[in-house]
Amino acid sequence: MESGPAIFAGMVFALFGGALLLWTAVRVRQRQPVAQGVSTVASVTLATLTAVVALALGVWCLTRP
């Protein structure tokens, strides 16, 4: 069973990662910049990588014994 802080941290990471991934997808689909003054490819790549890492951390926090 997870402890309270692990559940909280896992949920925060999962919500942040999911929201960032959704926000990035919406911005790309609408052809709007993800970050001002940065290459589109670089900003999408960095935002997606950050979202995936946050989701992975959330899953790790929620599944560890």
mmCIF file of the N, C-alpha and C atoms, coordinates in Angstrom:
data_MODEL
# 
_entry.id   MODEL 
# 
loop_
_atom_site.group_PDB 
_atom_site.id 
_atom_site.type_symbol 
_atom_site.label_atom_id 
_atom_site.label_alt_id 
_atom_site.label_comp_id 
_atom_site.label_asym_id 
_atom_site.label_entity_id 
_atom_site.label_seq_id 
_atom_site.pdbx_PDB_ins_code 
_atom_site.Cartn_x 
_atom_site.Cartn_y 
_atom_site.Cartn_z 
_atom_site.occupancy 
_atom_site.B_iso_or_equiv 
_atom_site.pdbx_formal_charge 
_atom_site.auth_seq_id 
_atom_site.auth_comp_id 
_atom_site.auth_asym_id 
_atom_site.auth_atom_id 
_atom_site.pdbx_PDB_model_num 
ATOM 1   N N  . MET A 1 1  ? 0.844  -1.184 0.000   1.00 0.00 ? 1  MET A N  1 
ATOM 2   C CA . MET A 1 1  ? 0.000  0.000  0.000   1.00 0.00 ? 1  MET A CA 1 
ATOM 3   C C  . MET A 1 1  ? 0.885  1.243  0.000   1.00 0.00 ? 1  MET A C  1 
ATOM 4   N N  . GLU A 1 2  ? 0.520  2.202  -0.811  1.00 0.00 ? 2  GLU A N  1 
ATOM 5   C CA . GLU A 1 2  ? 1.288  3.436  -0.891  1.00 0.00 ? 2  GLU A CA 1 
ATOM 6   C C  . GLU A 1 2  ? 1.021  4.303  0.333   1.00 0.00 ? 2  GLU A C  1 
ATOM 7   N N  . SER A 1 3  ? 2.019  5.100  0.658   1.00 0.00 ? 3  SER A N  1 
ATOM 8   C CA . SER A 1 3  ? 1.833  6.049  1.752   1.00 0.00 ? 3  SER A CA 1 
ATOM 9   C C  . SER A 1 3  ? 1.175  7.313  1.207   1.00 0.00 ? 3  SER A C  1 
ATOM 10  N N  . GLY A 1 4  ? 0.687  8.145  2.088   1.00 0.00 ? 4  GLY A N  1 
ATOM 11  C CA . GLY A 1 4  ? 0.023  9.377  1.684   1.00 0.00 ? 4  GLY A CA 1 
ATOM 12  C C  . GLY A 1 4  ? 0.872  10.286 0.815   1.00 0.00 ? 4  GLY A C  1 
ATOM 13  N N  . PRO A 1 5  ? 2.134  10.564 1.221   1.00 0.00 ? 5  PRO A N  1 
ATOM 14  C CA . PRO A 1 5  ? 2.967  11.426 0.392   1.00 0.00 ? 5  PRO A CA 1 
ATOM 15  C C  . PRO A 1 5  ? 3.265  10.842 -0.991  1.00 0.00 ? 5  PRO A C  1 
ATOM 16  N N  . ALA A 1 6  ? 3.401  9.522  -1.086  1.00 0.00 ? 6  ALA A N  1 
ATOM 17  C CA . ALA A 1 6  ? 3.663  8.901  -2.389  1.00 0.00 ? 6  ALA A CA 1 
ATOM 18  C C  . ALA A 1 6  ? 2.441  9.027  -3.292  1.00 0.00 ? 6  ALA A C  1 
ATOM 19  N N  . ILE A 1 7  ? 1.254  8.876  -2.732  1.00 0.00 ? 7  ILE A N  1 
ATOM 20  C CA . ILE A 1 7  ? 0.031  9.033  -3.520  1.00 0.00 ? 7  ILE A CA 1 
ATOM 21  C C  . ILE A 1 7  ? -0.100 10.475 -3.996  1.00 0.00 ? 7  ILE A C  1 
ATOM 22  N N  . PHE A 1 8  ? 0.152  11.411 -3.085  1.00 0.00 ? 8  PHE A N  1 
ATOM 23  C CA . PHE A 1 8  ? 0.064  12.832 -3.447  1.00 0.00 ? 8  PHE A CA 1 
ATOM 24  C C  . PHE A 1 8  ? 1.058  13.173 -4.553  1.00 0.00 ? 8  PHE A C  1 
ATOM 25  N N  . ALA A 1 9  ? 2.317  12.768 -4.383  1.00 0.00 ? 9  ALA A N  1 
ATOM 26  C CA . ALA A 1 9  ? 3.346  13.067 -5.384  1.00 0.00 ? 9  ALA A CA 1 
ATOM 27  C C  . ALA A 1 9  ? 3.020  12.402 -6.717  1.00 0.00 ? 9  ALA A C  1 
ATOM 28  N N  . GLY A 1 10 ? 2.560  11.156 -6.668  1.00 0.00 ? 10 GLY A N  1 
ATOM 29  C CA . GLY A 1 10 ? 2.203  10.458 -7.899  1.00 0.00 ? 10 GLY A CA 1 
ATOM 30  C C  . GLY A 1 10 ? 1.080  11.150 -8.641  1.00 0.00 ? 10 GLY A C  1 
ATOM 31  N N  . MET A 1 11 ? 0.075  11.606 -7.921  1.00 0.00 ? 11 MET A N  1 
ATOM 32  C CA . MET A 1 11 ? -1.041 12.299 -8.559  1.00 0.00 ? 11 MET A CA 1 
ATOM 33  C C  . MET A 1 11 ? -0.619 13.650 -9.129  1.00 0.00 ? 11 MET A C  1 
ATOM 34  N N  . VAL A 1 12 ? 0.238  14.363 -8.405  1.00 0.00 ? 12 VAL A N  1 
ATOM 35  C CA . VAL A 1 12 ? 0.719  15.653 -8.905  1.00 0.00 ? 12 VAL A CA 1 
ATOM 36  C C  . VAL A 1 12 ? 1.511  15.455 -10.199 1.00 0.00 ? 12 VAL A C  1 
ATOM 37  N N  . PHE A 1 13 ? 2.434  14.492 -10.195 1.00 0.00 ? 13 PHE A N  1 
ATOM 38  C CA . PHE A 1 13 ? 3.208  14.220 -11.405 1.00 0.00 ? 13 PHE A CA 1 
ATOM 39  C C  . PHE A 1 13 ? 2.305  13.794 -12.556 1.00 0.00 ? 13 PHE A C  1 
ATOM 40  N N  . ALA A 1 14 ? 1.355  12.911 -12.286 1.00 0.00 ? 14 ALA A N  1 
ATOM 41  C CA . ALA A 1 14 ? 0.476  12.412 -13.343 1.00 0.00 ? 14 ALA A CA 1 
ATOM 42  C C  . ALA A 1 14 ? -0.409 13.530 -13.908 1.00 0.00 ? 14 ALA A C  1 
ATOM 43  N N  . LEU A 1 15 ? -0.972 14.352 -13.033 1.00 0.00 ? 15 LEU A N  1 
ATOM 44  C CA . LEU A 1 15 ? -1.809 15.456 -13.511 1.00 0.00 ? 15 LEU A CA 1 
ATOM 45  C C  . LEU A 1 15 ? -1.005 16.476 -14.300 1.00 0.00 ? 15 LEU A C  1 
ATOM 46  N N  . PHE A 1 16 ? 0.192  16.811 -13.810 1.00 0.00 ? 16 PHE A N  1 
ATOM 47  C CA . PHE A 1 16 ? 1.036  17.761 -14.534 1.00 0.00 ? 16 PHE A CA 1 
ATOM 48  C C  . PHE A 1 16 ? 1.426  17.212 -15.899 1.00 0.00 ? 16 PHE A C  1 
ATOM 49  N N  . GLY A 1 17 ? 1.875  15.961 -15.939 1.00 0.00 ? 17 GLY A N  1 
ATOM 50  C CA . GLY A 1 17 ? 2.293  15.358 -17.198 1.00 0.00 ? 17 GLY A CA 1 
ATOM 51  C C  . GLY A 1 17 ? 1.152  15.270 -18.197 1.00 0.00 ? 17 GLY A C  1 
ATOM 52  N N  . GLY A 1 18 ? -0.012 14.849 -17.729 1.00 0.00 ? 18 GLY A N  1 
ATOM 53  C CA . GLY A 1 18 ? -1.165 14.757 -18.617 1.00 0.00 ? 18 GLY A CA 1 
ATOM 54  C C  . GLY A 1 18 ? -1.610 16.110 -19.136 1.00 0.00 ? 18 GLY A C  1 
ATOM 55  N N  . ALA A 1 19 ? -1.644 17.098 -18.254 1.00 0.00 ? 19 ALA A N  1 
ATOM 56  C CA . ALA A 1 19 ? -2.055 18.445 -18.665 1.00 0.00 ? 19 ALA A CA 1 
ATOM 57  C C  . ALA A 1 19 ? -1.056 19.052 -19.644 1.00 0.00 ? 19 ALA A C  1 
ATOM 58  N N  . LEU A 1 20 ? 0.232  18.859 -19.396 1.00 0.00 ? 20 LEU A N  1 
ATOM 59  C CA . LEU A 1 20 ? 1.245  19.403 -20.301 1.00 0.00 ? 20 LEU A CA 1 
ATOM 60  C C  . LEU A 1 20 ? 1.184  18.728 -21.659 1.00 0.00 ? 20 LEU A C  1 
ATOM 61  N N  . LEU A 1 21 ? 0.974  17.430 -21.678 1.00 0.00 ? 21 LEU A N  1 
ATOM 62  C CA . LEU A 1 21 ? 0.870  16.708 -22.939 1.00 0.00 ? 21 LEU A CA 1 
ATOM 63  C C  . LEU A 1 21 ? -0.365 17.157 -23.719 1.00 0.00 ? 21 LEU A C  1 
ATOM 64  N N  . LEU A 1 22 ? -1.482 17.317 -23.036 1.00 0.00 ? 22 LEU A N  1 
ATOM 65  C CA . LEU A 1 22 ? -2.707 17.786 -23.688 1.00 0.00 ? 22 LEU A CA 1 
ATOM 66  C C  . LEU A 1 22 ? -2.547 19.211 -24.210 1.00 0.00 ? 22 LEU A C  1 
ATOM 67  N N  . TRP A 1 23 ? -1.963 20.081 -23.397 1.00 0.00 ? 23 TRP A N  1 
ATOM 68  C CA . TRP A 1 23 ? -1.765 21.473 -23.801 1.00 0.00 ? 23 TRP A CA 1 
ATOM 69  C C  . TRP A 1 23 ? -0.844 21.562 -25.016 1.00 0.00 ? 23 TRP A C  1 
ATOM 70  N N  . THR A 1 24 ? 0.222  20.787 -25.006 1.00 0.00 ? 24 THR A N  1 
ATOM 71  C CA . THR A 1 24 ? 1.159  20.786 -26.140 1.00 0.00 ? 24 THR A CA 1 
ATOM 72  C C  . THR A 1 24 ? 0.464  20.304 -27.404 1.00 0.00 ? 24 THR A C  1 
ATOM 73  N N  . ALA A 1 25 ? -0.334 19.244 -27.289 1.00 0.00 ? 25 ALA A N  1 
ATOM 74  C CA . ALA A 1 25 ? -1.042 18.718 -28.460 1.00 0.00 ? 25 ALA A CA 1 
ATOM 75  C C  . ALA A 1 25 ? -2.023 19.734 -29.025 1.00 0.00 ? 25 ALA A C  1 
ATOM 76  N N  . VAL A 1 26 ? -2.723 20.442 -28.154 1.00 0.00 ? 26 VAL A N  1 
ATOM 77  C CA . VAL A 1 26 ? -3.679 21.456 -28.617 1.00 0.00 ? 26 VAL A CA 1 
ATOM 78  C C  . VAL A 1 26 ? -2.942 22.594 -29.318 1.00 0.00 ? 26 VAL A C  1 
ATOM 79  N N  . ARG A 1 27 ? -1.834 23.047 -28.747 1.00 0.00 ? 27 ARG A N  1 
ATOM 80  C CA . ARG A 1 27 ? -1.072 24.142 -29.365 1.00 0.00 ? 27 ARG A CA 1 
ATOM 81  C C  . ARG A 1 27 ? -0.530 23.737 -30.732 1.00 0.00 ? 27 ARG A C  1 
ATOM 82  N N  . VAL A 1 28 ? -0.033 22.515 -30.847 1.00 0.00 ? 28 VAL A N  1 
ATOM 83  C CA . VAL A 1 28 ? 0.510  22.046 -32.124 1.00 0.00 ? 28 VAL A CA 1 
ATOM 84  C C  . VAL A 1 28 ? -0.607 21.914 -33.149 1.00 0.00 ? 28 VAL A C  1 
ATOM 85  N N  . ARG A 1 29 ? -1.738 21.376 -32.716 1.00 0.00 ? 29 ARG A N  1 
ATOM 86  C CA . ARG A 1 29 ? -2.854 21.194 -33.652 1.00 0.00 ? 29 ARG A CA 1 
ATOM 87  C C  . ARG A 1 29 ? -3.385 22.526 -34.163 1.00 0.00 ? 29 ARG A C  1 
ATOM 88  N N  . GLN A 1 30 ? -3.363 23.561 -33.323 1.00 0.00 ? 30 GLN A N  1 
ATOM 89  C CA . GLN A 1 30 ? -3.829 24.879 -33.733 1.00 0.00 ? 30 GLN A CA 1 
ATOM 90  C C  . GLN A 1 30 ? -2.739 25.697 -34.418 1.00 0.00 ? 30 GLN A C  1 
ATOM 91  N N  . ARG A 1 31 ? -1.581 25.090 -34.584 1.00 0.00 ? 31 ARG A N  1 
ATOM 92  C CA . ARG A 1 31 ? -0.416 25.733 -35.210 1.00 0.00 ? 31 ARG A CA 1 
ATOM 93  C C  . ARG A 1 31 ? -0.010 27.021 -34.495 1.00 0.00 ? 31 ARG A C  1 
ATOM 94  N N  . GLN A 1 32 ? -0.057 26.981 -33.171 1.00 0.00 ? 32 GLN A N  1 
ATOM 95  C CA . GLN A 1 32 ? 0.390  28.096 -32.350 1.00 0.00 ? 32 GLN A CA 1 
ATOM 96  C C  . GLN A 1 32 ? 1.707  27.706 -31.698 1.00 0.00 ? 32 GLN A C  1 
ATOM 97  N N  . PRO A 1 33 ? 2.535  28.701 -31.356 1.00 0.00 ? 33 PRO A N  1 
ATOM 98  C CA . PRO A 1 33 ? 3.824  28.365 -30.739 1.00 0.00 ? 33 PRO A CA 1 
ATOM 99  C C  . PRO A 1 33 ? 3.651  27.772 -29.345 1.00 0.00 ? 33 PRO A C  1 
ATOM 100 N N  . VAL A 1 34 ? 4.480  26.797 -29.032 1.00 0.00 ? 34 VAL A N  1 
ATOM 101 C CA . VAL A 1 34 ? 4.474  26.198 -27.703 1.00 0.00 ? 34 VAL A CA 1 
ATOM 102 C C  . VAL A 1 34 ? 5.265  27.081 -26.746 1.00 0.00 ? 34 VAL A C  1 
ATOM 103 N N  . ALA A 1 35 ? 6.346  27.680 -27.245 1.00 0.00 ? 35 ALA A N  1 
ATOM 104 C CA . ALA A 1 35 ? 7.153  28.617 -26.461 1.00 0.00 ? 35 ALA A CA 1 
ATOM 105 C C  . ALA A 1 35 ? 7.556  29.769 -27.369 1.00 0.00 ? 35 ALA A C  1 
ATOM 106 N N  . GLN A 1 36 ? 7.479  30.972 -26.864 1.00 0.00 ? 36 GLN A N  1 
ATOM 107 C CA . GLN A 1 36 ? 7.828  32.155 -27.652 1.00 0.00 ? 36 GLN A CA 1 
ATOM 108 C C  . GLN A 1 36 ? 9.329  32.253 -27.865 1.00 0.00 ? 36 GLN A C  1 
ATOM 109 N N  . GLY A 1 37 ? 9.742  32.523 -29.081 1.00 0.00 ? 37 GLY A N  1 
ATOM 110 C CA . GLY A 1 37 ? 11.142 32.766 -29.376 1.00 0.00 ? 37 GLY A CA 1 
ATOM 111 C C  . GLY A 1 37 ? 12.008 31.524 -29.453 1.00 0.00 ? 37 GLY A C  1 
ATOM 112 N N  . VAL A 1 38 ? 11.386 30.350 -29.533 1.00 0.00 ? 38 VAL A N  1 
ATOM 113 C CA . VAL A 1 38 ? 12.128 29.096 -29.583 1.00 0.00 ? 38 VAL A CA 1 
ATOM 114 C C  . VAL A 1 38 ? 11.667 28.340 -30.815 1.00 0.00 ? 38 VAL A C  1 
ATOM 115 N N  . SER A 1 39 ? 12.550 27.548 -31.381 1.00 0.00 ? 39 SER A N  1 
ATOM 116 C CA . SER A 1 39 ? 12.199 26.713 -32.519 1.00 0.00 ? 39 SER A CA 1 
ATOM 117 C C  . SER A 1 39 ? 11.002 25.835 -32.174 1.00 0.00 ? 39 SER A C  1 
ATOM 118 N N  . THR A 1 40 ? 10.074 25.705 -33.119 1.00 0.00 ? 40 THR A N  1 
ATOM 119 C CA . THR A 1 40 ? 8.874  24.900 -32.883 1.00 0.00 ? 40 THR A CA 1 
ATOM 120 C C  . THR A 1 40 ? 9.230  23.456 -32.572 1.00 0.00 ? 40 THR A C  1 
ATOM 121 N N  . VAL A 1 41 ? 10.139 22.897 -33.333 1.00 0.00 ? 41 VAL A N  1 
ATOM 122 C CA . VAL A 1 41 ? 10.526 21.502 -33.120 1.00 0.00 ? 41 VAL A CA 1 
ATOM 123 C C  . VAL A 1 41 ? 11.160 21.322 -31.746 1.00 0.00 ? 41 VAL A C  1 
ATOM 124 N N  . ALA A 1 42 ? 12.033 22.233 -31.358 1.00 0.00 ? 42 ALA A N  1 
ATOM 125 C CA . ALA A 1 42 ? 12.701 22.125 -30.067 1.00 0.00 ? 42 ALA A CA 1 
ATOM 126 C C  . ALA A 1 42 ? 11.709 22.272 -28.917 1.00 0.00 ? 42 ALA A C  1 
ATOM 127 N N  . SER A 1 43 ? 10.786 23.216 -29.008 1.00 0.00 ? 43 SER A N  1 
ATOM 128 C CA . SER A 1 43 ? 9.843  23.428 -27.915 1.00 0.00 ? 43 SER A CA 1 
ATOM 129 C C  . SER A 1 43 ? 8.849  22.275 -27.788 1.00 0.00 ? 43 SER A C  1 
ATOM 130 N N  . VAL A 1 44 ? 8.390  21.744 -28.908 1.00 0.00 ? 44 VAL A N  1 
ATOM 131 C CA . VAL A 1 44 ? 7.471  20.599 -28.862 1.00 0.00 ? 44 VAL A CA 1 
ATOM 132 C C  . VAL A 1 44 ? 8.188  19.378 -28.309 1.00 0.00 ? 44 VAL A C  1 
ATOM 133 N N  . THR A 1 45 ? 9.413  19.160 -28.739 1.00 0.00 ? 45 THR A N  1 
ATOM 134 C CA . THR A 1 45 ? 10.183 18.013 -28.260 1.00 0.00 ? 45 THR A CA 1 
ATOM 135 C C  . THR A 1 45 ? 10.426 18.107 -26.756 1.00 0.00 ? 45 THR A C  1 
ATOM 136 N N  . LEU A 1 46 ? 10.855 19.247 -26.290 1.00 0.00 ? 46 LEU A N  1 
ATOM 137 C CA . LEU A 1 46 ? 11.143 19.416 -24.868 1.00 0.00 ? 46 LEU A CA 1 
ATOM 138 C C  . LEU A 1 46 ? 9.871  19.306 -24.022 1.00 0.00 ? 46 LEU A C  1 
ATOM 139 N N  . ALA A 1 47 ? 8.783  19.907 -24.473 1.00 0.00 ? 47 ALA A N  1 
ATOM 140 C CA . ALA A 1 47 ? 7.529  19.835 -23.721 1.00 0.00 ? 47 ALA A CA 1 
ATOM 141 C C  . ALA A 1 47 ? 7.008  18.402 -23.675 1.00 0.00 ? 47 ALA A C  1 
ATOM 142 N N  . THR A 1 48 ? 7.085  17.692 -24.796 1.00 0.00 ? 48 THR A N  1 
ATOM 143 C CA . THR A 1 48 ? 6.624  16.307 -24.828 1.00 0.00 ? 48 THR A CA 1 
ATOM 144 C C  . THR A 1 48 ? 7.495  15.419 -23.955 1.00 0.00 ? 48 THR A C  1 
ATOM 145 N N  . LEU A 1 49 ? 8.796  15.609 -24.018 1.00 0.00 ? 49 LEU A N  1 
ATOM 146 C CA . LEU A 1 49 ? 9.708  14.817 -23.187 1.00 0.00 ? 49 LEU A CA 1 
ATOM 147 C C  . LEU A 1 49 ? 9.447  15.070 -21.700 1.00 0.00 ? 49 LEU A C  1 
ATOM 148 N N  . THR A 1 50 ? 9.249  16.310 -21.340 1.00 0.00 ? 50 THR A N  1 
ATOM 149 C CA . THR A 1 50 ? 8.958  16.653 -19.949 1.00 0.00 ? 50 THR A CA 1 
ATOM 150 C C  . THR A 1 50 ? 7.644  16.022 -19.491 1.00 0.00 ? 50 THR A C  1 
ATOM 151 N N  . ALA A 1 51 ? 6.646  16.050 -20.346 1.00 0.00 ? 51 ALA A N  1 
ATOM 152 C CA . ALA A 1 51 ? 5.351  15.455 -19.996 1.00 0.00 ? 51 ALA A CA 1 
ATOM 153 C C  . ALA A 1 51 ? 5.467  13.947 -19.814 1.00 0.00 ? 51 ALA A C  1 
ATOM 154 N N  . VAL A 1 52 ? 6.204  13.292 -20.693 1.00 0.00 ? 52 VAL A N  1 
ATOM 155 C CA . VAL A 1 52 ? 6.353  11.839 -20.590 1.00 0.00 ? 52 VAL A CA 1 
ATOM 156 C C  . VAL A 1 52 ? 7.131  11.463 -19.326 1.00 0.00 ? 52 VAL A C  1 
ATOM 157 N N  . VAL A 1 53 ? 8.169  12.233 -19.006 1.00 0.00 ? 53 VAL A N  1 
ATOM 158 C CA . VAL A 1 53 ? 8.937  11.964 -17.782 1.00 0.00 ? 53 VAL A CA 1 
ATOM 159 C C  . VAL A 1 53 ? 8.056  12.168 -16.551 1.00 0.00 ? 53 VAL A C  1 
ATOM 160 N N  . ALA A 1 54 ? 7.247  13.220 -16.543 1.00 0.00 ? 54 ALA A N  1 
ATOM 161 C CA . ALA A 1 54 ? 6.356  13.462 -15.406 1.00 0.00 ? 54 ALA A CA 1 
ATOM 162 C C  . ALA A 1 54 ? 5.327  12.340 -15.270 1.00 0.00 ? 54 ALA A C  1 
ATOM 163 N N  . LEU A 1 55 ? 4.784  11.872 -16.383 1.00 0.00 ? 55 LEU A N  1 
ATOM 164 C CA . LEU A 1 55 ? 3.841  10.760 -16.324 1.00 0.00 ? 55 LEU A CA 1 
ATOM 165 C C  . LEU A 1 55 ? 4.515  9.490  -15.811 1.00 0.00 ? 55 LEU A C  1 
ATOM 166 N N  . ALA A 1 56 ? 5.731  9.235  -16.272 1.00 0.00 ? 56 ALA A N  1 
ATOM 167 C CA . ALA A 1 56 ? 6.469  8.058  -15.813 1.00 0.00 ? 56 ALA A CA 1 
ATOM 168 C C  . ALA A 1 56 ? 6.761  8.141  -14.308 1.00 0.00 ? 56 ALA A C  1 
ATOM 169 N N  . LEU A 1 57 ? 7.137  9.319  -13.832 1.00 0.00 ? 57 LEU A N  1 
ATOM 170 C CA . LEU A 1 57 ? 7.367  9.496  -12.397 1.00 0.00 ? 57 LEU A CA 1 
ATOM 171 C C  . LEU A 1 57 ? 6.075  9.290  -11.599 1.00 0.00 ? 57 LEU A C  1 
ATOM 172 N N  . GLY A 1 58 ? 4.971  9.778  -12.135 1.00 0.00 ? 58 GLY A N  1 
ATOM 173 C CA . GLY A 1 58 ? 3.694  9.579  -11.468 1.00 0.00 ? 58 GLY A CA 1 
ATOM 174 C C  . GLY A 1 58 ? 3.330  8.111  -11.366 1.00 0.00 ? 58 GLY A C  1 
ATOM 175 N N  . VAL A 1 59 ? 3.515  7.382  -12.456 1.00 0.00 ? 59 VAL A N  1 
ATOM 176 C CA . VAL A 1 59 ? 3.237  5.942  -12.436 1.00 0.00 ? 59 VAL A CA 1 
ATOM 177 C C  . VAL A 1 59 ? 4.173  5.235  -11.471 1.00 0.00 ? 59 VAL A C  1 
ATOM 178 N N  . TRP A 1 60 ? 5.419  5.609  -11.477 1.00 0.00 ? 60 TRP A N  1 
ATOM 179 C CA . TRP A 1 60 ? 6.401  4.987  -10.555 1.00 0.00 ? 60 TRP A CA 1 
ATOM 180 C C  . TRP A 1 60 ? 6.014  5.229  -9.101  1.00 0.00 ? 60 TRP A C  1 
ATOM 181 N N  . CYS A 1 61 ? 5.624  6.460  -8.786  1.00 0.00 ? 61 CYS A N  1 
ATOM 182 C CA . CYS A 1 61 ? 5.239  6.767  -7.402  1.00 0.00 ? 61 CYS A CA 1 
ATOM 183 C C  . CYS A 1 61 ? 4.002  5.979  -6.981  1.00 0.00 ? 61 CYS A C  1 
ATOM 184 N N  . LEU A 1 62 ? 3.081  5.778  -7.898  1.00 0.00 ? 62 LEU A N  1 
ATOM 185 C CA . LEU A 1 62 ? 1.843  5.101  -7.545  1.00 0.00 ? 62 LEU A CA 1 
ATOM 186 C C  . LEU A 1 62 ? 1.954  3.580  -7.546  1.00 0.00 ? 62 LEU A C  1 
ATOM 187 N N  . THR A 1 63 ? 2.979  3.020  -8.190  1.00 0.00 ? 63 THR A N  1 
ATOM 188 C CA . THR A 1 63 ? 3.082  1.570  -8.285  1.00 0.00 ? 63 THR A CA 1 
ATOM 189 C C  . THR A 1 63 ? 4.169  0.960  -7.428  1.00 0.00 ? 63 THR A C  1 
ATOM 190 N N  . ARG A 1 64 ? 5.020  1.762  -6.824  1.00 0.00 ? 64 ARG A N  1 
ATOM 191 C CA . ARG A 1 64 ? 6.065  1.165  -6.011  1.00 0.00 ? 64 ARG A CA 1 
ATOM 192 C C  . ARG A 1 64 ? 5.466  0.648  -4.698  1.00 0.00 ? 64 ARG A C  1 
ATOM 193 N N  . PRO A 1 65 ? 6.021  -0.439 -4.165  1.00 0.00 ? 65 PRO A N  1 
ATOM 194 C CA . PRO A 1 65 ? 5.441  -1.075 -2.957  1.00 0.00 ? 65 PRO A CA 1 
ATOM 195 C C  . PRO A 1 65 ? 5.616  -0.255 -1.704  1.00 0.00 ? 65 PRO A C  1 
# 
